Amino acid sequence: MRIASITAGAAGMYCGSCMRDNTLATALHDLGHDALLFSTYTPIRTDEANVSQQRIFFGGINVYLEQKSGLFRHTPWWLDRLFNFPRLLRWVAKFAFSVRAEDLSDLTLSMLDGTDGKQRKEVEKFVRWFENDWRPDVILLTNVLLSGIVPELKRRLKVPIIATLQGDDIYLEMLPPDIRKQAIEKIRANCEHMDGYIATCKYYADFMSGYLGLPRERFQIVYPGIKLHPDPADGRKPTADGRKPTIGYFARIAPEKGLHILADAFIHLRKSPNAPKYRMRFSGWLGSHNKPYLNGIMKKLAEAGLADEVQHVDSPTHEDKVRFLNSIDVLSVPAPYREPKGLYVLEALSHGVPVVQPRHGSFPELIEMTGGGLLVNPDDPIDLANGLRKLLDDSALRQELGRKGQAAVRKRFTAKTMAQNTLTVLQKYT
C-alpha cells in the first residue's frame, strides 16, 4: 500500500506527535509498505532515525510571507524553493516562539481556508506534487489543523483521507476564543471531506468528537507504540548501588507537562516526617520561552533547601534518554493537560520503570492495560507525593509494577503493533 503521512514540524522542538508519526512510518515501511512521511512548516526533530522526506511542504517562511504580503502570493515557484531549504527552516524555527499570537491566529484561519486562503499557492504545490509525482493509495493526515488541504486533495486525487487526532486541542486552546470558534467551524467543514479518524486513546476519541462536533462512530482507536531496544533488563533491580531512591521526569519542560506539580510534591515528600532522602532528576526539551518557568521552579526548590537534591539532565540523544531512564526508580509527568498519548509512560515502562500519573486523559487506559503504575488525583501535589512514596518505600511493589508494565509494552505497545493496527483501519477505506 502507498501511504502518505503528513505531519507538522514543531519549530525545532521534540514533539510527541512527530516522534509517533516517525515511528509509525518506519514500522509501516518495515512491514513492506511504501510509506512516506512528509513534514509541513519545518523539518521534524526526533531522537531516533528521522525517516521524513527532505521535501518540506508549506514551508514556514513562504507560508508566513504569503500571509503578510500579497507580493509573495504571486512569486514564481522556483523563487519559493529558495526559502524551503531544511537548514534554513531549522534556523528560522529558533525564532518561531516569538511570533505574536494574533499573527498565528490569522495564519491559522487562512491555512484552514485552503484554496480560499492566502496560502492557496502552497495548496496547489502540495496537491499537484501528489497528483503528478507520487500518487498515494491513502493519505494519513496527522492532525486536523492541516485540514484546509483536504477538500482539494479529495477533489483531485479521489483517495481515502484519514486524520489522526493526537493533541490538536492544545493548540486550539491557545487561540483567542473568537478565533478558536472560527477555527473549529472551519475544521468541521473541512472534515466533511474526511473519510475517518484515528484517535490515540478512547478518552481522546470521546473528547474530540464532542470538541469538534464530529461523529464518534467514525473514530477508530490505535494506541501509540514505541520502538523497542535490546538494552533494558527484564525488570528493575532494587536500588543497591548506594544511591538515593530517585524520582524521574522525562518530557517537554513546559507548564502543560506539570514539572511544577512534581516539584511541589517533591518538597512535600522531603518535608514529611521520617521521609528518606529521595532525590529528583528531570530531563526533556526546554525551549527558550520556557526558561523563566524552569527558573521559577528551581528557585522554589532552592528556597526549600533542596537545590542539591534535584538534577536537571540534558538528554539530546536516544542513548542519553536510555541512560536517564535507567538511573531512576519511578517516573511521573503529572501533566495538567489531558494527555492523549503518554509516550513517556510507555518509554519508562519499557525499561521496567513504574509510573505515577494523574487520573485523566490517556493515563487511566494505559495504567489499566499495562498494570505498570499508580493513578493519583490530578493537580494534587500531596496525593502525588503519597503515590510516589508508596512506590519508593516498597521495592517489591515497585519491581512488580515495573515487570508487569515492561511485559505489557513489549506485547501491546510496540511500533509493529501500532503499524498493524493502523493498517487494519486504513484497509477499511482502500
PyMOL commands that set and color helices and strands:
alter all, ss='L'
color gray80, all
select helices_A, chain A and resi 16-30+60-68+70-73+77-83+86-93+96-98+101-112+114-116+120-132+144-157+168-172+177-193+202-212+216-218+255-257+259-271+288-303+307-309+318-325+343-350+363-370+381-392+395-412+415-426
alter helices_A, ss='H'
color red, helices_A
select strands_A, chain A and resi 2-8+34-40+52-57+138-141+161-165+196-199+219-221+246-250+279-283+310-312+330-331+355-358+373-376
alter strands_A, ss='S'
color yellow, strands_A
deselect
rebuild
show_as cartoon
